[in-house]
Amino acid sequence: MGLEASKRKEHEPIIIEIVEYENIDVILSKVIIPFSEVIGTSTVPDIYVGHEKIPFEKRHSLYQTIMRQEFMDAMKALKSEEK
């Protein structure tokens, strides 16, 4: 295929040497980059921790629309599975 990969230990990076350059587009489309290891962990806390209780009626209208649409799609999928 034109790739030679070696991995020494678990959690060590995989080193890839590209042997054939004519298939580089195909090779690059299959590369997986673990951004969590490249960038590192974030020290910024999450904005929403999940402890707040917001009634559905008080949520943003866009959120309500999305949730209603997802619920309708789930109900349609459930009904089609029953047939």
N, C-alpha and C positions, 0 to 999 in steps of 0.2 A: 504493500500500500504506500510505501514511501515514508513511513514513520517508524522510528525506533524509540521505545520508551523504556525507562528503567525507574524502579522505585525501590529504595533501600529498606526503609522502615515505614511502619504505619505513621501517618501524620507528617511525613516528609514530602516535599514537593516532587512531582513527577517531572523528570527532565525529558523533553522531547527534542529529537534532532530530526530536522526535515531533510530527507535524503534526495527526493525528487522535487524539483521546483515547478514542474509543469502542472501539478495537481494541487497547488497551494490553496486555491479557493475551496476545494473540497475538504482539504485538511483543516483549514481554519474554521470552516462551518461546523466542525465536530469537536472543537476545543471547548472545554468547560472550565470556566474561571471561578474558583471559590472566592467571591468578593469578601466574605467574612474573614478569610485568612489574609487576603491581600491588604485590605483596608484596616482590619482590626476591629475590636469591639467599640461600640459607641458609649460614651459616658453621659450622654444626654438622656435624662429620664423621659419616659413616655408621657404624653399629654393626658391621655385617658387611661386610668388604671382599672376601670370596670366596676367600681364600687358605687358610682352614682346611680340613682334610680330616677330616670326621667320618663314620665308617662308618654305614651305614644302620641297623644294629642298635642303635647308641648314640643315635640321634636320638629326639626326643620321640615318644611313641606317637600323638599327634594328627597330627603331621607324617607319620608312617608311614602312617596311615590315609588321609590326603588323597592322598599320593603313589600308594598302591595303587589308590585309586578313580580317579584321573586316568589311570593306566596302563590299567586295565580299560576305561574309557570310550574311550581312544585305540585300544585293540585292537578293540573292538566297531565303532568307526567305520571302521577299516581293513578289517575283514572285510565290512562292509556295502558299502564301495566296490568290493570285489572281485567282488561278485555281479552 
